[in-house]
Amino acid sequence: MVKPYVFITRKLPDEIIAPLKEYAEVTMWPYEDVAVSREVLLEEATKADALLTMLSEQIDGEVMEAGKSLKVVANLAVGFDNIDVSLATEKGIAICNTPDVLTDTTADLTFALLLAAARRMVEAAEFIKSGEWKSWSPFLLAGTDVHHKTIGIVGMGKIGQAVAKRAAGFDMNILYHNRSRNEQAEAQLGAVYCSFSELLQQSDFIVCLTPLTKETRHLFNRSAFQMMKRSAIFINASRGAVVDEDALYEALVQQEIAGAGLDVFTKEPIDPSHPLLSLKNVVALPHIGSASVETRCNMMELCCQNILAVLKGETPKTLVNKEWLLNRHNV
């Protein structure tokens, strides 16, 4: 019996992919920190029954057309905007992601980013390392309080609710905007649902956790930033393209808002010469929302479990395109 073929687009620990190797022939891109080339991805897709991918890989029509035997794509992320899900469903390809296992870890990072931006932690760390600290003074690198302020969360899914839980511990007032009401967050955390414009106008901290869709692309544009308080701090831990980065830069330079904390960017890796990175009131991180050793290993294991399930004719744990399951049962 010929074993199914699996291609993994980054180097992962051997012990994690061991269960895959017992059942399938597995090839890994040999680098951990370098993205697989498009040419190699397309070549591997021609042989693959399964792909384990990162957000940096575009799994589009070209890849799926090359992957005549492709049955499943397991994406090492909650988001899947790098995959043409509707086309995958048409072609009978299961798309899987890694929700839930990274909720608390991403919420930790999001709130840490908020704290760092509010209290100017990165700026202060660079200040002392560069030898600029000459004396104590009352307003030296003074930031803004977080406790008892108002946080506005755009995207009250599981991660949003976990961030709200952390905000509650700081005695913050919690506003949120979402496609639908989150009654659990309202009941347990006292979160208050409001319109997008109301949230922008009333919040001291605006936290973006909404997924990237056609509707949310550039949701945070110049007019959105102009609605915010001049003292507001904007945090983005969702997807870069939800923000018009030129508009954000202008808002910061024109002092229409006070600062920003960003873990994601429209183009990743972001160019070191990007104007946003020149601003002292911007805390920028390299998309590390879920980057704890424990959580990343859990994500990898879940991807492997999903791949094995599909290859064995079983239902994967975290299926994105539910229609795939219906179509399979109707065959």
N, C-alpha and C positions, 0 to 999 in steps of 0.2 A: 504494500500500500504506500502510495506517494504521500509524504507529509505535506500539509499546507505550508505556504511560505509567508513569513511575516517580516516586514521591514520597519525598523525603528529609526526615527530621524535624528536621534541624539544618542550619545553614549550613556547608558544607564547601568547601574550596578548589576553585576552578574547574578548575585543572589536573588535579586528581585525578578529578573526575567527567567530564572531557572524553571518555573512551572511551564512557561511558554516553550522553552527548549525541549522539554520532555514530550511535548505533543506536536511541535511544529519545527520547521527549519527556520532559524531566526538570523537575520543579518542586521547589524547596527551600523549607523554612521559612526565613524571612530572618534569623533570629537564631541566634547561636552559643551564647549563654549563657542563653537563655530557652526552656523546654520548649514544644513545640507544644501548643496547646490541644486538649482532647478533641474539641471540636466540629469543628475543622479536620481533625484526624486522621480522624474518621469521614467527613467530607465528601470528603476526598482518597481514602479507601479505596474509595469507590463508583466511582472512575474508574481506580484503580491496577491495573496488572498486577504491580507490584513495590513493596515498601516497604523503605526502608533506615532502620532504627530504632535508637534508643538504649535503654538499660536503663530509662529513666524512662517509656517508653511501654508501657502494658498492651495487648498484642495478644491480646484475648480473643474470646469468641463474638460479641460485638456488632460488633467490628471485622471479623471474618471474614465475618459475615453481610452486612455492608455491602459487603465486597469481593467481589462476585460474580465478578469477573475476576481476582482475586488468585491469582498463581502462585508467588510467592516472597517471603519476608521475610528480609532479611539484617540480623542484629543486630550492632551494633558492640560486641561483648563476647564473652568466652568463655562466660559464663553466659547462660542463656535462661529463667530462672524468671519473666520478665515475659511469656512467651508460652505459650499453651495448645497445647503441641506435639501432644498426642494428637488434639485437635480439628482442628488444621491437617492432620494426616496423613489424617484422615477426609475432609477437604474437598479433598485433593489439592494442598495448598500445601507447598512445600519450605521448610524452616527451616534457615538457615545461621548460623554464628557465626564467631568469629575466634580460634581456638586457635593455639598454637605461636608465632605472631609476637610475642606479648606475654609469653612465659614468662620470659625473663631480665629484662626491664624490671620486671615485677611482683615477681619475686624480689628484685631490687635494692631496691625500695621497701619490701618486707616486712622485709628485714634492716635497712634503714636505720631503720625504725620501731622495731624491736627495740632497736637501738643508742641511738636517741633516748630511748626510755622508760627503758632501763637506766641511761644516763649523765645523765639529766635535762636534756637539751640545750635543749629548748624553754623549760623553766622557767629555766634559766641565762641564755638569751638575753634573756628578759623581765626578769630580775633586773638585768642590766647596763644594759639600755635604760632602765629606770625609775630609774636612779641609786642603786640600793640597795647597790652594791658599794663598801664603805668600806675593807675591808682583806682581806688574805689570811688564811685560817685553815684548820687541818688538815682539818676536815670540812665546809667550805663547799660546799654543793650536791653532797656526795659521793653518788655513785650506787653501782651494783653492777657487778662484773666480768662480762664476757660470755665471755671466753676460758676454756676448760677447764670450763665449766658444762654442764648437761644441757638440751638443747632437745627438746621434744616436739612433733612435727608431726602434726596431725590433718588427714588428707587428703594422702596421698603420691602425688599425680598429678605431672604434669610441672612445675608450679610448685613443689609441695612438694619434689620432688627437687632442683630448682634452688636452693631455700632451704637444703636439707640440704648441698648442695655448698659454699655460702658458709659454713655453720656449720662444716664440716670444716676450712675455712681458719682458723677461730678455735680449732681443737683442741677443739671441743665434742663431748660424747657425744650421739649422735643416737638418739632413740626416735621411733617413729611408730605411728600407728593408722590403718588404712585398711580399706575393705570387703574388699580382697584383698591378699595379700602383694606387695610390690614387690621382687622378687629382684634387680633391677638395682641399686637403691639399697642393698640389703644387701651385695651383692658389691663394688660400687665405692666406697661411702662408709662401710661399716661400720654402717649403720643397723640398729637392732634393733626388730623388730615386738613390740608388746605390746598388752594390752587397754586400753580407754579409761581405766578407773579406775587401772590401773598407771601409765599415762602421766601422768595428773593428779597422782598422788601423788609421782612421782619427778622431775618436770621442774622446772627453774628458770625456763624460758621455755616457755610453751605457745602454739603458733602455729596458729591456725585457718585452714585453706585448703580446707575441705570445701565442696562445692556445697550450695546450699539445696534440700532435698527435704522431703517430709512427715516423713521419719525424722530429719532433722537440724535441723528447726525447733526452736529453744530447746534444742538439745543442750547448750549451756553455760547451765545453770540454777543455782539456788542450791546445790543439792547438789553439782554439779560444782565450783563455786568453793570450797565448803567442803572438798573433797578435796585442793585444791592446798596447797602450802607457803605459809606466811605471807609468805615472801620472794619468791614467784613473781610473774612479770610475764606478763600475758595480751596476746596480739597477735591482732587479727582483720583479715585482708585478703581475706576471702571474700565473705560476704553478711551484712548486719546482723541479719537475722532468725534466724540460727543462734544468736544470743545473746539471752538474756532480759536486756534492758538494765536493768530495775529490780533484778534479782538481781545484776548486775555492780556497779551503784552501791552496793548494800548491802554487797557483799563488800569494796569499796574503802573505804567509810566505816567499816565495822567492822574494818578492817585485817586481813581474812582473806586478802587478797593485797596485794602491795606496789604494783602499778601496772598500767597498761594502755596499749596503743598501738592506736588504732582508725582504720582507713581507710574503714570502711563502717558504716552505721547502718540501723536498721529503717525509719525515715522519712528520706528524703533529698530536699532538703537538711535536715539536722537543725536543729531550732529552736535559736537562740542561747541560749534560756533553759533548755535541757535540763540536768537536774541533773549529768549526766556532765561537761559542759563547765565546771562550776564547780570541778572538782577539779584541783589542781596536779599530781597524779600520773597524769593522763590526757593522753596526746599524741593529739590528734584532727586528722585530715586529711580533706579533702573528696573522698574516693573518687578518688585520683589514682594508683592502683596501676600502671596502664599508661601514665601520662601523661608520656611523653617525645615530643618532636616526631616523631622517627624512627618510633617504634612506632605512634603514633596514625595517622600517614600510611599505614603499612603495613596497619593494620587497615581503614582507609577503602578502600584499593585492593583488599583482599581482598573486602570487601563488594561493591564494584562488579564484580569478576570473577565472583563467585558469581551476582549478578543477571543479568549478561550470559549466563552459561552456561545458566541455566534458561530465559531468554527465547529463546535460540537452540536449545533442545531438547537441550542437552548436560548432562553431570553436573557439578554444582558441586564446588568443591574441598573445602569443609568443610561437609558435610551433617549436620545433627543427626538428623533423622528418617529413618533408613535405609529404613524401610518405604515411604516415598514413592517411592524408587527401584524397589523391588520392585513396587509397585502400578503404577508407570508402565510397567514392562516387561511387566506382565500385561494391560495394556489392549489 
